[in-house]
Amino acid sequence: MQLFDSHCHIQDARLAGQADSIIEGALAAGVQKAVCCGSSETDWAAVRDICAAHPGLIPAFGLHPWYVHERSPAWLENLEKFLASSPAAGIGEIGLDLTVKNSSSEQSEVFIAQVELAARLGRPASIHCRNAWEPLAKAMDSLSRISRGFVIHSYSGSVEMITPLQESGAFFSFSGSITRHNNKKGRKAAAAVPLDRLLIETDSPDIPPVIPGKTITVNEPANLIYVLREIAAIRNMPEKEVAAHTWNNACQLFIRGPNV
């Protein structure tokens, strides 16, 4: 099986100096491609360099809502420069997170600026949404202008949100949180997402999957197999079939075509 991790952060400080061994482990587990997402101006160069050294990694550069307050006056210009230097790169991780206090107006401004950049440059976007589904819904007109489409990473929204988001161009990615059997909302959504919009991810080093008899504190792309198995069980599908669909969907979104 070929697996595609649609969202990870191999540049994270918790994985510092381990990129080679992490990629080796991922390849051994069948993870042939992964999108490595930047979060702030301080890690974009690391994302660029790691992806340049590992052909199976696709870079994405973006300003995460947690780091909006750290941006420089030239952040948007800097972002566009990184994107210009990496023609295959997506825009992400960007988004909205209302668990962050006193930043909703700044978040919205920064988010829409990046959505507009994705639309103008024809790049796919990787979106974080936490407790912010109403503001995200208000941005759907802007999101629909992203011709390449976008993914809601580690989807935690309702089943009812799936159709309007899909109509705006959304794909839906599920992470290790889906392996938590008390995650009833996520499991319902994973069963309802159209098969041609389904993606899987690790969000490593975060959101480790639940693995019986094993405790993981720092996640990595090799653990994507556990997400795949859970999605296959939820949808009552063979693992190979889920792997093939999520591979083709990720290639369609991030590489402009299936079976790459």
C-alpha positions, 0 to 999 in steps of 0.5 A: 500500500502507498500511504500519503500523510496529508499533514505533518510537522517534521521541522518541529523542535521535538523532532530536531535532528531526526528527519532522516530516521523519521523519513526512513521509518515512514517509508518502511511503513508505506508512507511514500509522501507527506505534506510538511506544514510550516506554522510561523516565519521562524520555521519556514526555512526549516520546512524548505530545507527538510523537503529539499533533502527528502523528495517524498516531502511536499512543503507548505508555508503558512502562519498558524493562528497560534502565532499570529501575534508573532508575525513581522510587518513583512510577514505576507511578503516573506510568505510569498517569497517562500512560495515563489521559491518552492513552486510545488508548495501549498499554503499552510498551516493557516486557520482560525482558533477561538481557543486563543484569547483576544486574537479573533480579529487579527486571526481573521485578517491574517487568515483571509490574507492567506486564503486570498494568496492561495487563490491568487497563486493557485496553491492548495491550502491546509486549514486549522479550525478549532471552535471556529466553525461559524467564522469559517462558514462566513469565509466560504465565499473566499475559500471557494476562490481557491481553485486548487481546493483546500483541506480541513486538517484533523477535521473535528466539525459536524456531519452537517458542515461537510456538504457546504464545505465540500461545495466550497472545495474542501477535502477532510483529513482525519488524524490519530484522534479518530482512534479514540473510541470516545470520539463519536463526533469525529467517527460520524464525520469520518463515515460521512465524508464522500470517499473522493474527499477523504484524507488521512494524516498524523499531524506529527509530532502531535495527536499520536494514535491510540495503539493497544499496549503501547504509549506514544508521546511524540508522533511520526508519519510511520504511525499513519497506518493506525489512522488508516486502519481505523478509518477502514474499520469505521467505513467497513472498507478494506484497508487497501481501498482506503489507502488507494482513495486517500492516496489519489485524493491527496495527489489530486489536491497537492500534486495536481493528479492521481497516482503520482 
